[in-house]
Amino acid sequence: MKELKKRLRQRFERALSSYDQAALIQAEMAERLVAAIRDLGRPFQRVFEIGSGTGLLTKPAYQALKPEFYLASDLVPHCAQYLNGHPRLYFVAGDGEAPSWIKGKFDLIISNATFQWFLDLEKAFERLSRLLEPKGVLAFTTFGPMTMQEVLSAAGGRSTHLLGPEKIKEIGQKLYRPLLEEVWPSFLYFQSPKEVLRHIRATGAMGFLPASWSLKALKEWQRRYEEFRTPKGLRLTYQSMLFVWERR
């Protein structure tokens, strides 16, 4: 587990400088998440964010909610540099999947495009519920199993760790009451398989994929990816999911 998280941290750390330009889908998800939280019409005075990254969610959420206390966290310590200059906004480098380092409770826990990297989502939901006040809200976006299906298919396999919306709802239903749940597909298009890989690396989303491929394997992957060429270019699919839950 530690080795997997270490690999994630290293890949996202390398992608920090290119993330905002490349993370088009993640930016859309953050925008929709902030709108969903704002539409609840509730005051949230204590907010905990998991996976703040470069602040795609942090900055608009902080501005929209104006909480008394906002704690942002990320595996990558260098993410702190993107959140300077905001009073009442604090950053801690830590693993949001196992937040034993957190003290106190929150009205709202939020996360954008991070929960897909959790190794045990059920345990994470349990831990996070203990950090929420009664009727507190857990609001998050994540990616479903259709995400980057072309990349995995061309590599000869399919995603084994991304959960679908029904499974996520099943895991969370004992602890949380659904307020809003949405699922939608998004597509990006590229001119070559190499551009696809550059895009994925630029967002740090190589995730749990192999750290390196042989030249033969890479060429075979590029050849197979051409099967997904459309008039717009080579398709890359994202399955975005949004959940807003209230602690039971």
PASE-955496 format. One record per atom (N, C-alpha, C): atom name; z, x, y; chain. Coordinates in pm, whole numbers. Each point is the difference from the previous one (the first is absolute). Example, Ala and Ser with C-alpha at 12.3 -4.5 7.8 and 13.67 -1.06 7.14 Angstrom:
! PASE-955496
FIMI site     c3     c1     c2 unit
FIMI    N    780   1319   -569    A
FIMI   CA      0    -89    119    A
FIMI    C      0     90    120    A
FIMI    N    -72    -35    105    A
FIMI   CA      6     82    119    A
FIMI    C     73    -77    109    A
END
This chain:
! PASE-955496
FIMI site     c3     c1     c2 unit
FIMI    N      0     84   -120    A
FIMI   CA      0    -84    120    A
FIMI    C      0     87    125    A
FIMI    N     86    102      3    A
FIMI   CA      8     86    116    A
FIMI    C   -133     71     24    A
FIMI    N    -68     38   -106    A
FIMI   CA   -127     71     15    A
FIMI    C   -107    -92     59    A
FIMI    N     -2   -127    -43    A
FIMI   CA    -96    -96     55    A
FIMI    C     25    -24    148    A
FIMI    N    125    -19     37    A
FIMI   CA     32    -23    140    A
FIMI    C    -30    125     84    A
FIMI    N     21    116    -58    A
FIMI   CA    -32    124     71    A
FIMI    C   -149      9     27    A
FIMI    N    -81    -40    -98    A
FIMI   CA   -145      2     17    A
FIMI    C    -43    -98    108    A
FIMI    N     60   -119      0    A
FIMI   CA    -30    -99    104    A
FIMI    C     34     56    138    A
FIMI    N    117     58     13    A
FIMI   CA     44     53    129    A
FIMI    C    -97    106     50    A
FIMI    N    -43     90    -88    A
FIMI   CA    -91    107     39    A
FIMI    C   -135    -56     45    A
FIMI    N    -51    -99    -73    A
FIMI   CA   -131    -56     34    A
FIMI    C      4    -76    131    A
FIMI    N    104    -76     23    A
FIMI   CA     10    -72    126    A
FIMI    C     28     94    117    A
FIMI    N     74    104    -26    A
FIMI   CA     26     98    107    A
FIMI    C   -130     65     46    A
FIMI    N    -86     34    -96    A
FIMI   CA   -129     60     36    A
FIMI    C    -89    -98     75    A
FIMI    N     20   -130    -22    A
FIMI   CA    -88   -101     58    A
FIMI    C     48    -53    135    A
FIMI    N    114     45     48    A
FIMI   CA     56    -58    123    A
FIMI    C    -97      6    117    A
FIMI    N    -67    113     19    A
FIMI   CA    -86     17    117    A
FIMI    C   -126    -87     -6    A
FIMI    N    -42    -39   -120    A
FIMI   CA   -122    -80    -15    A
FIMI    C     29   -146    -31    A
FIMI    N    126    -35    -20    A
FIMI   CA     35   -132    -53    A
FIMI    C    -43   -114     92    A
FIMI    N     35      6    127    A
FIMI   CA    -27   -112     89    A
FIMI    C   -150    -32      9    A
FIMI    N    -82    103     -1    A
FIMI   CA   -145    -22     10    A
FIMI    C    -57    -60   -128    A
FIMI    N     58     37   -115    A
FIMI   CA    -55    -43   -128    A
FIMI    C     61   -129    -53    A
FIMI    N    124    -30     39    A
FIMI   CA     75   -110    -61    A
FIMI    C    -34   -136     63    A
FIMI    N   -126    -39    -10    A
FIMI   CA    -47   -124     61    A
FIMI    C     63   -122    -67    A
FIMI    N      6      0   -131    A
FIMI   CA     56   -113    -74    A
FIMI    C    150     -9     23    A
FIMI    N     67    114     -2    A
FIMI   CA    145      2     22    A
FIMI    C     35    -50    140    A
FIMI    N    -85     31     98    A
FIMI   CA     24    -47    136    A
FIMI    C    -12   -152      8    A
FIMI    N    -99    -55    -69    A
FIMI   CA    -16   -146     -4    A
FIMI    C    122    -66    -66    A
FIMI    N     47     60   -108    A
FIMI   CA    117    -54    -69    A
FIMI    C    123      2     89    A
FIMI    N     18    108     75    A
FIMI   CA    114     10     91    A
FIMI    C     -6   -108    106    A
FIMI    N   -119    -23     54    A
FIMI   CA    -17   -102    103    A
FIMI    C     35   -139    -52    A
FIMI    N    -46    -30   -121    A
FIMI   CA     28   -131    -59    A
FIMI    C    148    -15    -34    A
FIMI    N     63    111    -40    A
FIMI   CA    142     -6    -34    A
FIMI    C     85    -27    124    A
FIMI    N    -30     68    109    A
FIMI   CA     73    -23    124    A
FIMI    C    -16   -144     47    A
FIMI    N   -123    -53    -10    A
FIMI   CA    -25   -138     41    A
FIMI    C     80    -97    -86    A
FIMI    N      7     27   -131    A
FIMI   CA     74    -88    -90    A
FIMI    C    149      0     31    A
FIMI    N     55    116     31    A
FIMI   CA    142     10     34    A
FIMI    C     28    -70    133    A
FIMI    N    -88     23     96    A
FIMI   CA     18    -63    131    A
FIMI    C     -6   -152    -10    A
FIMI    N    -87    -50    -88    A
FIMI   CA    -16   -145    -15    A
FIMI    C    123    -67    -60    A
FIMI    N     90     78    -61    A
FIMI   CA    122    -58    -52    A
FIMI    C     88    -54    113    A
FIMI    N    -16     58    118    A
FIMI   CA     78    -45    115    A
FIMI    C    148     31     -8    A
FIMI    N     35    101    -78    A
FIMI   CA    140     38    -15    A
FIMI    C     30    129     76    A
FIMI    N    123     14     49    A
FIMI   CA     39    130     56    A
FIMI    C     41     96   -112    A
FIMI    N    -47    121      8    A
FIMI   CA     39    103    -97    A
FIMI    C     59    117     78    A
FIMI    N    131     17    -11    A
FIMI   CA     69    101     79    A
FIMI    C     11    135    -72    A
FIMI    N      2     -3   -133    A
FIMI   CA      9    124    -77    A
FIMI    C   -115      4   -100    A
FIMI    N    -87     99     18    A
FIMI   CA   -124      9    -78    A
FIMI    C     -5    134    -73    A
FIMI    N    -40     -5   -125    A
FIMI   CA    -20    121    -81    A
FIMI    C   -143      1    -49    A
FIMI    N    -73    107     32    A
FIMI   CA   -139     13    -44    A
FIMI    C    -13    111   -104    A
FIMI    N    -74    -29   -105    A
FIMI   CA    -25     96   -107    A
FIMI    C   -144     48      8    A
FIMI    N    -20    132      6    A
FIMI   CA   -135     56      2    A
FIMI    C    -64    -11    137    A
FIMI    N     66     52    102    A
FIMI   CA    -49    -17    137    A
FIMI    C   -126     80     30    A
FIMI    N    -20    113    -68    A
FIMI   CA   -121     78     21    A
FIMI    C    -18     38    146    A
FIMI    N   -120    -26     52    A
FIMI   CA    -32     34    139    A
FIMI    C     38   -113     96    A
FIMI    N     61   -105    -50    A
FIMI   CA     47   -108     88    A
FIMI    C    -96   -116     16    A
FIMI    N    -95    -16    -92    A
FIMI   CA    -95   -112     10    A
FIMI    C     72   -134      4    A
FIMI    N    107    -14    -77    A
FIMI   CA     82   -121      3    A
FIMI    C    117     17     96    A
FIMI    N     60    117      1    A
FIMI   CA    123     21     77    A
FIMI    C    -14    -38    146    A
FIMI    N   -103     51     64    A
FIMI   CA    -13    -19    145    A
FIMI    C    -23   -147     38    A
FIMI    N    -95    -71    -63    A
FIMI   CA    -16   -141     37    A
FIMI    C    117    -87    -42    A
FIMI    N     64     31   -112    A
FIMI   CA    116    -78    -45    A
FIMI    C    116     18     97    A
FIMI    N     23    123     41    A
FIMI   CA    109     29     94    A
FIMI    C    -24    -72    132    A
FIMI    N   -124      1     47    A
FIMI   CA    -33    -65    127    A
FIMI    C     13   -152    -11    A
FIMI    N    -43    -57   -113    A
FIMI   CA      2   -145    -16    A
FIMI    C    141    -54    -21    A
FIMI    N     83     73    -74    A
FIMI   CA    131    -50    -39    A
FIMI    C    111     38     97    A
FIMI    N    -17    116     66    A
FIMI   CA    102     49     93    A
FIMI    C    142     -5    -59    A
FIMI    N     20     61   -115    A
FIMI   CA    132     -5    -66    A
FIMI    C    101     90     69    A
FIMI    N    126    -23    -29    A
FIMI   CA    106     87     51    A
FIMI    C      1    134    -73    A
FIMI    N    -44     -2   -126    A
FIMI   CA      3    121    -82    A
FIMI    C   -118     -4    -96    A
FIMI    N    -83    104      4    A
FIMI   CA   -119      8    -87    A
FIMI    C      6    136    -70    A
FIMI    N      9     -5   -132    A
FIMI   CA      4    123    -81    A
FIMI    C   -129     12    -78    A
FIMI    N    -77    103     27    A
FIMI   CA   -124     28    -72    A
FIMI    C     24    114    -98    A
FIMI    N    -65     -8   -116    A
FIMI   CA     17    105   -100    A
FIMI    C   -134     33    -64    A
FIMI    N    -11    120    -50    A
FIMI   CA   -120     43    -72    A
FIMI    C     35    122    -85    A
FIMI    N    -76     19   -107    A
FIMI   CA     17    119    -83    A
FIMI    C    -30    128     76    A
FIMI    N    -89    -11    100    A
FIMI   CA    -48    118     72    A
FIMI    C     83     21    127    A
FIMI    N     78    106      9    A
FIMI   CA     84     23    118    A
FIMI    C    -79      8    131    A
FIMI    N   -124     53     -7    A
FIMI   CA    -79     19    122    A
FIMI    C    -41   -132     65    A
FIMI    N     18   -112    -68    A
FIMI   CA    -33   -129     61    A
FIMI    C     86    -29    122    A
FIMI    N    112     69     12    A
FIMI   CA     90    -20    114    A
FIMI    C    -71     25    132    A
FIMI    N    -96     92      2    A
FIMI   CA    -67     37    125    A
FIMI    C    -83   -114     58    A
FIMI    N    -37    -97    -82    A
FIMI   CA    -83   -111     47    A
FIMI    C     83   -112     63    A
FIMI    N    131      9     -7    A
FIMI   CA     86   -110     44    A
FIMI    C     92     39    115    A
FIMI    N    -32    108     68    A
FIMI   CA     85     45    110    A
FIMI    C    -14    -92    121    A
FIMI    N    105     -4     81    A
FIMI   CA     -8    -71    127    A
FIMI    C     29   -148     -5    A
FIMI    N     58    -48   -109    A
FIMI   CA     34   -142    -10    A
FIMI    C    152    -13    -15    A
FIMI    N     68    -52    100    A
FIMI   CA    145    -18    -12    A
FIMI    C     33   -100   -110    A
FIMI    N    109     23    -69    A
FIMI   CA     47    -87   -108    A
FIMI    C    -89      7   -125    A
FIMI    N    -95     96     -1    A
FIMI   CA    -84     20   -119    A
FIMI    C     35    137    -58    A
FIMI    N     42      1   -125    A
FIMI   CA     47    122    -65    A
FIMI    C    -82     25   -127    A
FIMI    N    -13    126    -36    A
FIMI   CA    -76     37   -119    A
FIMI    C     87     82    -94    A
FIMI    N    -12    -30   -130    A
FIMI   CA     67     79   -104    A
FIMI    C   -103     29   -110    A
FIMI    N     -9    125    -42    A
FIMI   CA    -86     35   -113    A
FIMI    C     73    -35   -129    A
FIMI    N    -57    -92    -77    A
FIMI   CA     65    -42   -123    A
FIMI    C    -90    -91    -80    A
FIMI    N     38    -25   -124    A
FIMI   CA    -76    -82    -93    A
FIMI    C     47   -145     11    A
FIMI    N    -84    -86     53    A
FIMI   CA     36   -140     16    A
FIMI    C     12    -75   -131    A
FIMI    N    -52     55   -108    A
FIMI   CA     12    -65   -130    A
FIMI    C    144      9    -52    A
FIMI    N     70    104     40    A
FIMI   CA    138     19    -45    A
FIMI    C     87     29    122    A
FIMI    N     26   -102     83    A
FIMI   CA     67     22    130    A
FIMI    C    151      8     -9    A
FIMI    N     51     80    -92    A
FIMI   CA    146     15    -12    A
FIMI    C     59     69    122    A
FIMI    N    -87     63     78    A
FIMI   CA     44     73    119    A
FIMI    C     19    -92    121    A
FIMI    N    -33   -128    -16    A
FIMI   CA     10    -96    110    A
FIMI    C    141    -59      6    A
FIMI    N     52    -11    121    A
FIMI   CA    129    -66     22    A
FIMI    C    -23   -123     87    A
FIMI    N     72   -107    -27    A
FIMI   CA    -12   -121     80    A
FIMI    C   -105    -94    -55    A
FIMI    N    -15   -114     65    A
FIMI   CA    -95   -103    -43    A
FIMI    C    -98    -32    112    A
FIMI    N   -109    -67    -39    A
FIMI   CA   -110    -25     92    A
FIMI    C    -41   -147     -4    A
FIMI    N    -53    -48    114    A
FIMI   CA    -59   -134      6    A
FIMI    C   -139     -1    -59    A
FIMI    N    -68    116      9    A
FIMI   CA   -140      9    -40    A
FIMI    C    -28    137    -60    A
FIMI    N    -65      0   -116    A
FIMI   CA    -54    122    -59    A
FIMI    C   -151    -17     -7    A
FIMI    N    -73     96     55    A
FIMI   CA   -145    -12      4    A
FIMI    C    -64    127    -56    A
FIMI    N   -124    -16    -46    A
FIMI   CA    -74    113    -54    A
FIMI    C   -149    -34     -3    A
FIMI    N    -82     96     35    A
FIMI   CA   -145    -19      0    A
FIMI    C    -67    101    -93    A
FIMI    N    -71    -53   -100    A
FIMI   CA    -82     84    -89    A
FIMI    C     80    114    -62    A
FIMI    N    118    -32    -51    A
FIMI   CA     87    102    -59    A
FIMI    C     50    -39   -139    A
FIMI    N     28   -127    -22    A
FIMI   CA     64    -40   -125    A
FIMI    C    -86     28   -123    A
FIMI    N   -131     19     17    A
FIMI   CA    -85     31   -116    A
FIMI    C     35    136    -61    A
FIMI    N     72     82     75    A
FIMI   CA     39    132    -51    A
FIMI    C    136     -3    -69    A
FIMI    N     69   -112      3    A
FIMI   CA    131     -8    -65    A
FIMI    C    -16      8   -152    A
FIMI    N     91     70    -63    A
FIMI   CA     -8     20   -145    A
FIMI    C     67   -113    -76    A
FIMI    N     95    -68     61    A
FIMI   CA     68   -113    -65    A
FIMI    C     26   -106    108    A
FIMI    N    -94    -91     16    A
FIMI   CA      7    -98    109    A
FIMI    C    117    -95    -18    A
FIMI    N     31    -36   -124    A
FIMI   CA    110    -93    -24    A
FIMI    C    133     59     48    A
FIMI    N     26    125    -34    A
FIMI   CA    123     64     45    A
FIMI    C      2     15    152    A
FIMI    N   -117     29     56    A
FIMI   CA     -8     14    146    A
FIMI    C     35   -131     68    A
FIMI    N    -53   -112    -51    A
FIMI   CA     32   -130     58    A
FIMI    C    151    -28     -6    A
FIMI    N     61     37   -110    A
FIMI   CA    145    -20    -14    A
FIMI    C     77     83    103    A
FIMI    N    -37    126     13    A
FIMI   CA     68     88     94    A
FIMI    C    -17    -50    144    A
FIMI    N   -121    -43     33    A
FIMI   CA    -26    -45    136    A
FIMI    C     72   -130     31    A
FIMI    N     14    -86   -100    A
FIMI   CA     71   -127     23    A
FIMI    C    145     25     40    A
FIMI    N     57    108    -53    A
FIMI   CA    139     33     33    A
FIMI    C     14     53    143    A
FIMI    N   -111     40     60    A
FIMI   CA      2     48    138    A
FIMI    C    -26   -112    101    A
FIMI    N    -35   -118    -50    A
FIMI   CA    -33   -111     89    A
FIMI    C    121    -90     22    A
FIMI    N     11    -49    122    A
FIMI   CA     99   -103     30    A
FIMI    C    -39   -128    -74    A
FIMI    N     94    -92    -22    A
FIMI   CA    -37   -130    -57    A
FIMI    C   -112    -64     83    A
FIMI    N   -103    -48    -66    A
FIMI   CA   -119    -57     64    A
FIMI    C    -83    106     72    A
FIMI    N     30    127    -26    A
FIMI   CA    -81    106     57    A
FIMI    C   -140     -1    -58    A
FIMI    N    -94     64     67    A
FIMI   CA   -142     -7    -36    A
FIMI    C    -51    136    -48    A
FIMI    N    -72     -5   -112    A
FIMI   CA    -77    115    -49    A
FIMI    C   -147    -32     21    A
FIMI    N    -68     76     83    A
FIMI   CA   -141    -25     33    A
FIMI    C    -79    128    -26    A
FIMI    N   -103    -10    -83    A
FIMI   CA    -73    122    -36    A
FIMI    C   -144    -31    -36    A
FIMI    N    -83    101     16    A
FIMI   CA   -136     -4    -52    A
FIMI    C    -12    108   -107    A
FIMI    N    -90    -21    -92    A
FIMI   CA    -24     98   -104    A
FIMI    C   -141    -24    -55    A
FIMI    N    -42     83    -94    A
FIMI   CA   -135    -11    -56    A
FIMI    C      5    -49   -144    A
FIMI    N    -97    -87    -33    A
FIMI   CA    -11    -55   -134    A
FIMI    C    -91     82    -90    A
FIMI    N    -14    -39   -127    A
FIMI   CA    -71     80    -99    A
FIMI    C   -150     12     21    A
FIMI    N    -59    -85     86    A
FIMI   CA   -143     15     30    A
FIMI    C    -26    115     96    A
FIMI    N    104     55     59    A
FIMI   CA    -14    105    101    A
FIMI    C    -63    126    -59    A
FIMI    N   -106     46     65    A
FIMI   CA    -72    122    -42    A
FIMI    C    -47     -9   -144    A
FIMI    N    -35   -122    -42    A
FIMI   CA    -44    -17   -138    A
FIMI    C   -126     82    -30    A
FIMI    N    -83     23    101    A
FIMI   CA   -121     78    -21    A
FIMI    C     33    146    -31    A
FIMI    N     99     54     72    A
FIMI   CA     41    139    -21    A
FIMI    C     48     20   -143    A
FIMI    N     84    -92    -45    A
FIMI   CA     58     12   -133    A
FIMI    C   -102    -28   -110    A
FIMI    N    -87    -99     23    A
FIMI   CA   -102    -31    -99    A
FIMI    C    -96    118    -19    A
FIMI    N    -39     63    111    A
FIMI   CA    -89    115     -9    A
FIMI    C     66    118    -70    A
FIMI    N    134      4      6    A
FIMI   CA     74    107    -68    A
FIMI    C     29    -33   -146    A
FIMI    N    -45   -120    -43    A
FIMI   CA     16    -37   -140    A
FIMI    C    130    -69    -33    A
FIMI    N     70    -50    102    A
FIMI   CA    127    -68    -27    A
FIMI    C     26   -108    101    A
FIMI    N    115    -66    -12    A
FIMI   CA     41   -104     93    A
FIMI    C    144     24     42    A
FIMI    N     38    -62    112    A
FIMI   CA    136     17     49    A
FIMI    C    100    -54   -101    A
FIMI    N    106     74    -22    A
FIMI   CA    104    -46    -93    A
FIMI    C    132    -28     72    A
FIMI    N     10     37    128    A
FIMI   CA    128    -15     68    A
FIMI    C      1   -106    110    A
FIMI    N   -118    -43     46    A
FIMI   CA     -3   -101    105    A
FIMI    C     19   -139    -59    A
FIMI    N     95    -74     55    A
FIMI   CA     32   -132    -51    A
FIMI    C    -74   -107     78    A
FIMI    N    -36   -109    -69    A
FIMI   CA    -65   -112     65    A
FIMI    C    100    -89     71    A
FIMI    N    -49    -92     84    A
FIMI   CA     91    -84     79    A
FIMI    C     92    -87    -84    A
FIMI    N    -50    -54   -111    A
FIMI   CA     83    -85    -84    A
FIMI    C    116     77    -62    A
FIMI    N    -28    124    -42    A
FIMI   CA    106     82    -59    A
FIMI    C    103     36    105    A
FIMI    N    -43     34    120    A
FIMI   CA     93     33    106    A
FIMI    C     89   -119     33    A
FIMI    N    -61   -120      8    A
FIMI   CA     78   -120     28    A
FIMI    C    100    -29   -112    A
FIMI    N    -43     24   -123    A
FIMI   CA     90    -20   -115    A
FIMI    C    120     92      7    A
FIMI    N    -22    125     36    A
FIMI   CA    108     97      9    A
FIMI    C     98    -37    110    A
FIMI    N    -53    -49    113    A
FIMI   CA     85    -24    115    A
FIMI    C     67   -135      7    A
FIMI    N    -43    -96    -84    A
FIMI   CA     44   -138     19    A
FIMI    C    150    -23    -23    A
FIMI    N     64     85    -81    A
FIMI   CA    143    -19    -25    A
FIMI    C     86     34    122    A
FIMI    N    -50     90     82    A
FIMI   CA     78     49    112    A
FIMI    C    -48    -54    135    A
FIMI    N   -125    -45      5    A
FIMI   CA    -59    -37    129    A
FIMI    C    -70   -136     -8    A
FIMI    N      1    -68    113    A
FIMI   CA    -72   -126     15    A
FIMI    C   -125     26     84    A
FIMI    N   -120    -37    -47    A
FIMI   CA   -122     30     76    A
FIMI    C    -12    -82    127    A
FIMI    N    -33     67    108    A
FIMI   CA    -31    -66    126    A
FIMI    C   -150      4     29    A
FIMI    N    -64    109    -40    A
FIMI   CA   -145     14     18    A
FIMI    C    -52    102   -100    A
FIMI    N   -113    -31    -63    A
FIMI   CA    -63     92    -95    A
FIMI    C   -151    -12     16    A
FIMI    N    -66    111     24    A
FIMI   CA   -145      1     21    A
FIMI    C    -64    115    -78    A
FIMI    N   -121    -24    -48    A
FIMI   CA    -78    103    -70    A
FIMI    C   -143     -8     52    A
FIMI    N    -60    114     34    A
FIMI   CA   -139     -3     47    A
FIMI    C    -69    133    -33    A
FIMI    N   -131     -6    -24    A
FIMI   CA    -75    122    -28    A
FIMI    C    -59     58    129    A
FIMI    N    -14    131      3    A
FIMI   CA    -68     68    109    A
FIMI    C    -92    106    -61    A
FIMI    N   -107     31     72    A
FIMI   CA    -98     94    -54    A
FIMI    C    -40    101    108    A
FIMI    N     -9    125    -41    A
FIMI   CA    -57    105     83    A
FIMI    C   -126     52    -68    A
FIMI    N    -91     58     78    A
FIMI   CA   -126     47    -55    A
FIMI    C    -28    143     48    A
FIMI    N    -53     81    -92    A
FIMI   CA    -24    141     29    A
FIMI    C   -139     39    -49    A
FIMI    N    -50    110     54    A
FIMI   CA   -136     41    -35    A
FIMI    C     -5     88   -125    A
FIMI    N    112     61    -37    A
FIMI   CA      0     87   -118    A
FIMI    C    137     -4    -67    A
FIMI    N      5     36   -129    A
FIMI   CA    130      9    -68    A
FIMI    C     94    100     66    A
FIMI    N    -56    109     55    A
FIMI   CA     85     98     68    A
FIMI    C     68    -62    121    A
FIMI    N    -70    -88     72    A
FIMI   CA     61    -68    114    A
FIMI    C    115    -90    -45    A
FIMI    N    -16    -62   -117    A
FIMI   CA    108    -83    -55    A
FIMI    C    124     85    -22    A
FIMI    N    -18    115    -64    A
FIMI   CA    114     88    -28    A
FIMI    C     63     51    128    A
FIMI    N    -83     33    100    A
FIMI   CA     55     49    127    A
FIMI    C     86   -109     65    A
FIMI    N    -48   -125     -8    A
FIMI   CA     76   -111     57    A
FIMI    C    136    -15    -70    A
FIMI    N     -1      6   -132    A
FIMI   CA    124    -18    -76    A
FIMI    C     97    113     29    A
FIMI    N    -51    122      5    A
FIMI   CA     87    114     31    A
FIMI    C     55    -11    141    A
FIMI    N    -80    -51     93    A
FIMI   CA     43    -11    139    A
FIMI    C    114    -99     18    A
FIMI    N     16    -92    -94    A
FIMI   CA    112    -95      7    A
FIMI    C    115     41    -91    A
FIMI    N    -16    110    -73    A
FIMI   CA    105     43    -92    A
FIMI    C      6    -82   -126    A
FIMI    N    -98    -89    -20    A
FIMI   CA      8    -99   -107    A
FIMI    C    -52     50   -134    A
FIMI    N    -17    130    -15    A
FIMI   CA    -31     50   -133    A
FIMI    C    115    -30    -95    A
FIMI    N    121    -14     61    A
FIMI   CA    115    -50    -75    A
FIMI    C     25     70   -131    A
FIMI    N     -8    -79   -110    A
FIMI   CA     31     53   -131    A
FIMI    C   -126     47    -75    A
FIMI    N   -117      5     68    A
FIMI   CA   -120     51    -64    A
FIMI    C     16    150    -26    A
FIMI    N    -79     57    -92    A
FIMI   CA     14    142    -30    A
FIMI    C    -13     87    124    A
FIMI    N     75    108      4    A
FIMI   CA     -2     88    115    A
FIMI    C   -133     72     15    A
FIMI    N    -71     23   -110    A
FIMI   CA   -128     68      7    A
FIMI    C    -87    -43   -117    A
FIMI    N   -132      4     23    A
FIMI   CA    -97    -33   -105    A
FIMI    C    -87    124    -24    A
FIMI    N    -51     12   -121    A
FIMI   CA    -98    105    -27    A
FIMI    C   -130    -38     71    A
FIMI    N    -85    101     22    A
FIMI   CA   -129    -26     66    A
FIMI    C    -84    -98    -82    A
FIMI    N      5     12   -131    A
FIMI   CA    -75    -90    -87    A
FIMI    C     51   -143     13    A
FIMI    N    132    -16      1    A
FIMI   CA     59   -134     13    A
FIMI    C    -32    -61    136    A
FIMI    N      1     83    105    A
FIMI   CA    -30    -49    134    A
FIMI    C   -145    -48     10    A
FIMI    N    -92     78    -56    A
FIMI   CA   -141    -39      4    A
FIMI    C    -25   -127    -78    A
FIMI    N     68    -15   -113    A
FIMI   CA    -14   -122    -80    A
FIMI    C     57   -119     75    A
FIMI    N    112     21     68    A
FIMI   CA     60   -107     79    A
FIMI    C    -94    -43    112    A
FIMI    N    -62     96     68    A
FIMI   CA    -93    -32    107    A
FIMI    C   -120    -77    -53    A
FIMI    N    -49     40   -116    A
FIMI   CA   -115    -70    -59    A
FIMI    C     35   -144    -33    A
FIMI    N    116    -21    -58    A
FIMI   CA     41   -135    -39    A
FIMI    C     33    -87    121    A
FIMI    N     48     62    107    A
FIMI   CA     34    -79    119    A
FIMI    C   -124    -62     63    A
FIMI    N   -116     60    -22    A
FIMI   CA   -125    -54     56    A
FIMI    C    -29   -141    -52    A
FIMI    N     63    -40   -109    A
FIMI   CA    -19   -135    -52    A
FIMI    C     53   -105     98    A
FIMI    N     86     41     93    A
FIMI   CA     59    -93     95    A
FIMI    C    -71      1    136    A
FIMI    N   -121     53      3    A
FIMI   CA    -76      1    124    A
FIMI    C    -54   -139     31    A
FIMI    N     14    -40    124    A
FIMI   CA    -49   -128     51    A
FIMI    C    -90     29    120    A
FIMI    N    -67   -102     53    A
FIMI   CA    -80     23    122    A
FIMI    C     82     56    116    A
FIMI    N    132    -24      0    A
FIMI   CA     86     52    106    A
FIMI    C     47    142    -27    A
FIMI    N    -15     44   -124    A
FIMI   CA     50    132    -38    A
FIMI    C     85    -10   -125    A
FIMI    N     72    106    -31    A
FIMI   CA     88      2   -117    A
FIMI    C    128    -75     32    A
FIMI    N     29   -101    -80    A
FIMI   CA    114    -88     27    A
FIMI    C    131     61    -48    A
FIMI    N    105    -21     81    A
FIMI   CA    136     33    -39    A
FIMI    C     86   -123     28    A
FIMI    N     63    -54   -105    A
FIMI   CA     75   -125     10    A
FIMI    C    148     27     24    A
FIMI    N     59    -83     84    A
FIMI   CA    145     -6     16    A
FIMI    C     46   -143    -25    A
FIMI    N    107    -17    -74    A
FIMI   CA     62   -131    -18    A
FIMI    C    133      3     74    A
FIMI    N      3    -62    117    A
FIMI   CA    119      1     84    A
FIMI    C     87   -120    -33    A
FIMI    N    132     22      0    A
FIMI   CA     94   -108    -29    A
FIMI    C    114      4    101    A
FIMI    N     41   -117     46    A
FIMI   CA    106    -12     99    A
FIMI    C    105    -97    -51    A
FIMI    N    126     41      5    A
FIMI   CA    111    -83    -47    A
FIMI    C    109     -3    107    A
FIMI    N     45   -119     32    A
FIMI   CA    116    -17     87    A
FIMI    C    100    -86    -77    A
FIMI    N    112     62    -35    A
FIMI   CA    100    -66    -84    A
FIMI    C    134     -4     71    A
FIMI    N     78   -100    -36    A
FIMI   CA    138    -12     50    A
FIMI    C     97     22   -115    A
FIMI    N    101     80     27    A
FIMI   CA    100     25   -105    A
FIMI    C     71   -130    -36    A
FIMI    N     11    -28   -130    A
FIMI   CA     65   -123    -46    A
FIMI    C    152     10     20    A
END
